[in-house]
Amino acid sequence: MLVDMMSGKAITEVPFGKEYRKWMARLTPAEVAAIKAELNAKIDGTEIQTAGWMPGSDWRPTPFQAIYEKAARQNSDIAARCFGLMVWEIFMERPEKWTSGRFENNGEPIGSRTYFQVP
C-alpha cells in the first residue's frame, strides 16, 4: 500500500497513466511479471528504497532490459520514467504501508523518488 505522505490517504493510481499504459502494453505479461518479481525481491525485507538506485546502471541481462528495449524503444529518458512508474505501482501493490517523496543526499537532490515504510 502506498500512502500520501501528508494526508496518509491511500494512493490508488499511477501518475501519467495514459503514457504508462502505452509503454506497458509493449511488454509481454511474462516480461511484466519478471520485472515485478525482480523489484519485489529488491524490496523484500527493506524499509527504504530509492527508485533510481534499484536497477543499477547496466540493465543487461536483467528483466529491466525489456523496459529499455521494448517499452521505451531504446529511449533512456522514457525508460527511466517507465521504470519509476513501475516502482510506484509495485509499492501500491505491496502489503506493507509505504510513502514516498523527493529528498537530498549530501545536499544534492536525488533524481528519483525515495520510498519508505511507515507504521
N, C-alpha and C positions, 0 to 999 in steps of 0.2 A: 504494500500500500504506500502510495506517495501522497504526502500532505503538504499543503501550502505552509510555508514557514511562519507567516504572520497570523493567519486565521486558524490553522490547524484543520481546515476542511480538506476532504479527500480530493485529489486531482484525478479526473477520470478520462481526460483526453490528451493526446499527444499534440503539442503545438505544431503549426504548419501541416495540419492533417492532410490537406489535398496533395501537397508535394510528397509527403512521407508515403502516402498510399501509392502514388505513382512509382516511386522508387522501389517500394517493397514488392509491387506487382511484377517487377523484373526478376525477382528471385523465386526459386522453386520452394515449395513447402519444406523440403529436406534441407535446403540451404538456410532458411529462416530458423528451423529447429536446431541446426548445428550452431548457428551464431548465438541463439538464445541459450543453448546449453553451455557454450563456452563462457558467455557473460555471467550466467548464474554460478558457474564453477569459480569464477574470479571473485564473485561477491560473497558466496557462502562463507560463513564464519568471520566476516569482517564487519566493522561498524562504520567505516568511512571509505569512500571511493571517489576518485576524480576521473570523470569520463575520459578525458583526453590521455590519461596516463594508463588506462586499462589495456589498450590493444598493442602497445609497443609501436616502434617506428616502422617496422617492416611487417606487413600483413601476410607475407608469403611464408610458408604454406599453412595458413590458418583459415578457419571459417570466415574470417573478416575479409579475406581476399575477394570473395564474391561481392561484397559491398562495393569495393572499388571498381572491379572489372565489369560487373553486370548492373547493379543498382545505379551506380554513379557514372557508368560508361567512361571510366578512367579519368574522371574529373576529381582531383584531390579535394577541392573545396566542397563539392557535393558529397563526396564520400565521408568527409568529416562531419558534415551536417546530418547525413543519414545515420551514421554511427551514433552520434549524440542523441538523436531521436529514438534510436533503438534502445539505447541505455535508459532513456526516460521511460520508455514503455516497459522495459524489464522491471524497473523499480516500482512502477504502478502495479505490476503483476505479482510482486513479492508478497509473502505473508507478513513480513515484519513491517513496522511503520518507519518510513524514511521521509526525509525532507531534503531540499537542495537549495543551493544558492551559488553566487559567484563570489570568489574570495581572492586573496592575495597570498603569495608565497615569497617571503623575504622582501616585502614591499612591491613586488611585481604582480600585476594581475595574472591570474591563471586563466588561460584561454578557453576553458570549458567548465562545466558545472561540477560542483563537488556535492556528493550525496552523503548523508549520514543518518544513522539510526536515531530515532527519538523514542522516549518512553511513552 
